[in-house]
Amino acid sequence: MKPFAIRGAVAVVTGAGGGIGRALALDLAARGAALALTDRDPQTLAETAAACRAQGADVSEHAFDMADAHAIAALPEAIVARHGRADLLINNAGVALGGEFDQIGLDDFEWLMAINFWGPVRMCKAFMPHLRQRPAAHVVNISSLFGLIAPPGQTAYCAAKFGLRGFSESLRHELDETEIGVTVVHPGGVRTNIANNARIPAGLNSPDLALQMQKFNAFLTTDPKDAARQILDGVEKRAPRVLIGSDARRGDRLQRLMPGRYWKIMKKQAEKALQ
């Protein structure tokens, strides 16, 4: 499979209102791509779009929630009508959920799965016919370090991100004989607001959760711009997998070496780092 040319491509980016999504949009604009940007927040989406247009990019905005299956189904037609095609699909949008399994309801679990897992799956299903029409196309699904390791307090998030990893790898193998590449991305601690914006289930002890968030944020060290650059470098090389940050690389190695014991080791390392 030939390297993917971002310059001149039409790139669809979900969750473009902030964090990695905004950084991806800006980097794509700098590399010469046209952009179809989505986010559930029209205001932050408009801010990202304006910043990309300032770099000379052709940009369209599509505000909707990734849990909206009907909006996803209608999106390809709107983008093709506006841009003529879609070449690169980046499924970045995601949410977080606070609390352990006994503390969260199934409705909260289903809410997260609808966005973090079903959202990318529905996007791939909706855009695949259009990607197949292109001489070269690419899909990026943003999983997580928590799609490689499974810490406590992340049952819903890990279920979605492990599921997205498996879906992406299987899809890549199905597309081996085509010109559609698939990259699955596992970011470690990237400085975004996903943890601060996590949904808090009713009845959860907020002081305890605030302490958990404070500790979690201490590990968010990678700049979103660096994450975006690594992701897009991987796209251009048609990399099957991109690990972002030393924490992701370390977690990946440790899980493969000690699949039954890795969390005991990582927990001790984390406690020591926070002392």
Residue pairs with C-beta under 8 A, 6 or more apart in sequence:
1 179
1 181
1 238
2 136
2 179
2 238
3 236
3 237
3 238
4 88
4 136
4 138
4 181
4 235
4 236
4 238
5 136
5 236
6 28
6 31
6 32
6 33
6 88
6 232
6 235
6 236
7 31
7 32
7 33
8 32
8 33
8 34
9 33
9 34
9 87
9 88
10 33
10 34
10 35
10 36
10 79
10 83
10 84
10 85
10 86
10 87
10 88
11 28
11 33
11 34
11 35
11 36
11 87
11 88
11 89
11 90
12 36
12 37
12 38
12 75
12 79
12 86
12 88
12 89
12 90
12 123
12 127
13 21
13 24
13 25
13 28
13 35
13 36
13 37
13 38
13 90
13 92
14 21
14 38
14 39
14 66
14 90
14 91
14 92
14 93
14 119
14 120
14 123
15 21
15 38
15 39
15 66
15 92
15 93
15 94
16 22
16 24
16 25
16 35
16 37
16 38
16 39
16 45
16 48
16 49
16 92
17 39
17 40
17 41
17 43
17 44
17 45
17 47
17 48
18 39
18 44
18 48
18 192
18 193
19 190
19 192
19 193
19 194
19 224
20 92
20 142
20 187
20 190
20 192
20 224
20 227
20 228
20 231
21 39
21 48
21 92
21 93
22 44
22 48
22 51
22 224
23 224
23 225
23 227
23 228
24 90
24 92
24 228
24 231
24 232
25 35
25 37
25 48
25 49
25 51
25 52
26 48
26 51
26 52
26 55
26 225
26 228
27 225
27 228
27 229
27 232
28 35
28 52
28 57
28 232
29 35
29 51
29 52
29 55
29 56
29 57
29 59
30 55
31 232
33 57
33 88
34 57
34 58
34 59
34 83
35 49
35 52
35 57
35 58
35 59
35 60
36 59
36 60
36 62
36 79
36 82
36 83
36 86
37 45
37 48
37 49
37 52
37 59
37 60
37 61
37 62
38 45
38 61
38 62
38 63
38 64
38 66
38 75
38 93
39 45
39 48
39 63
39 93
40 63
40 64
40 65
40 66
40 93
41 63
42 61
42 63
45 61
45 63
46 61
49 59
49 61
52 59
53 59
58 83
60 78
60 79
60 82
60 83
62 75
62 78
62 79
64 71
64 72
64 75
65 71
65 115
66 72
66 93
66 114
66 115
66 119
67 111
67 114
67 115
67 118
67 119
69 118
69 122
72 119
72 122
72 123
72 126
73 122
73 126
75 123
75 126
75 127
76 86
76 126
76 127
76 129
76 130
79 86
80 86
80 130
85 130
85 133
85 134
86 127
86 130
86 131
86 134
86 137
87 131
87 134
87 136
87 137
87 138
88 137
88 138
88 139
88 140
88 235
89 123
89 124
89 127
89 131
89 137
89 138
89 139
89 140
90 139
90 140
90 142
90 231
91 119
91 120
91 123
91 124
91 139
91 140
91 141
91 142
92 140
92 142
93 115
93 119
94 115
94 116
94 142
94 144
94 160
94 194
95 111
95 112
95 115
95 116
95 194
95 197
95 198
95 199
96 112
96 157
96 194
96 195
96 197
96 198
96 199
97 104
97 108
97 109
97 111
97 112
97 156
97 157
97 198
97 199
97 201
98 153
98 198
98 199
98 200
98 201
98 204
98 209
98 212
98 213
99 108
99 153
99 200
99 201
99 204
99 209
100 152
100 153
100 155
101 155
103 201
103 203
103 204
104 155
104 156
104 201
105 201
105 202
108 156
108 199
108 201
109 155
109 156
109 159
111 199
112 156
112 157
112 160
112 199
113 156
113 159
113 160
116 157
116 160
116 161
116 164
117 159
117 160
117 163
117 164
117 167
120 141
120 164
120 167
121 164
121 167
124 139
124 141
124 171
127 139
128 180
131 137
131 139
131 180
132 178
132 180
134 179
135 179
136 179
137 179
137 180
137 181
138 180
138 181
138 182
138 183
138 235
138 238
139 168
139 171
139 180
139 181
139 182
139 183
140 182
140 183
140 184
140 185
140 231
140 235
141 164
141 165
141 167
141 168
141 182
141 183
141 184
141 185
142 185
142 187
142 231
143 161
143 162
143 164
143 165
143 168
143 184
143 185
143 186
144 157
144 161
144 186
144 187
145 186
145 187
145 188
145 189
145 245
145 247
145 248
145 251
146 154
146 157
146 158
146 161
146 162
147 158
147 161
147 162
147 164
147 165
147 184
147 186
148 165
148 186
148 248
148 251
148 252
148 255
149 251
149 254
149 255
149 262
149 263
149 266
150 158
150 162
150 263
151 158
151 263
151 266
152 263
153 212
164 184
165 184
165 186
168 182
168 183
168 184
169 182
169 184
169 240
171 182
172 181
172 182
172 184
172 240
175 181
175 182
181 235
181 238
181 240
182 240
183 231
183 234
183 235
183 238
183 239
183 240
183 241
183 242
184 240
184 241
184 242
185 231
185 234
185 241
185 242
185 244
186 241
186 242
186 243
186 244
186 248
186 252
187 222
187 227
187 244
187 245
187 248
188 219
188 222
188 243
188 244
188 245
188 246
188 247
188 248
188 249
188 251
189 219
189 220
189 221
189 222
189 245
189 247
190 220
190 222
190 223
190 224
190 227
190 244
190 245
191 220
191 221
191 222
191 223
191 224
192 220
192 224
195 213
195 216
195 217
195 220
196 213
196 217
198 213
200 206
200 209
215 274
218 273
218 274
219 247
219 270
219 273
221 245
222 244
222 245
226 244
227 244
227 245
230 242
230 244
231 242
231 244
233 239
234 241
234 242
243 249
243 252
251 262
251 266
254 262
254 265
254 266
255 262
258 265
